[in-house]
Amino acid sequence: MPPHSVRLLNADDAPAFRALRLQALLAAPHAFGASPEEESALPLAQLAQRLTPGPGQAVFGHGAPLDSCIGLLRQAALKQAHKALIWGMYVAPALRGSGLGRALLQAAIARAEAMPGLQQLHLSVTQGNTAALRLYRSLGFEAYGCEPAALRVHGRDLDEILMIRRLRGA
């Protein structure tokens, strides 16, 4: 597989990120907690703030135009600051199976491992998403629970598998 050029996104990427995020939410509503309606209503300035790299947050992307992304957000509460969440991972259908998802997740893991005091990465995945589960497990994530009816999409309840990856030094 060819190496993929994954880059850290910033506030300037907000319009492209919004377009990609809406594409993802429409194409795979079962894979995300957000809805296209909620995402469309977010002010662009708020989205730009979400994309601004900081000591506890980062969003990575690929492509021009942007075609894939992944987010990392450290918990802000003092008693939970040893944990971070992987969110919003999306790879354009034409690029699935190319190793891009792995490259995105590895970039987020590397960023997390550089955060002082961070010990755990958490994510959730819709039950039945075998390709995503296989990728997450291959990079050290382990299932620790299942949230029944975590999402309700088009009147159908979907369970989410909760996963954790302990970081180096944890």
Secondary structure, DSSP 8 states (H G I E B T S, - for coil): -----EEE--GGGHHHHHHHHHHHHHH-GGG-SS-HHHHHHS-HHHHHHHHS-BTTEEEEEETTTT-EEEEEEE--SGGGTTEEEEEEEEE-GGGTTTTHHHHHHHHHHHHHHTSTT--EEEEEEETT-HHHHHHHHHTT-EEEEEEEEEEEETTEEEEEEEEEEE-TT-
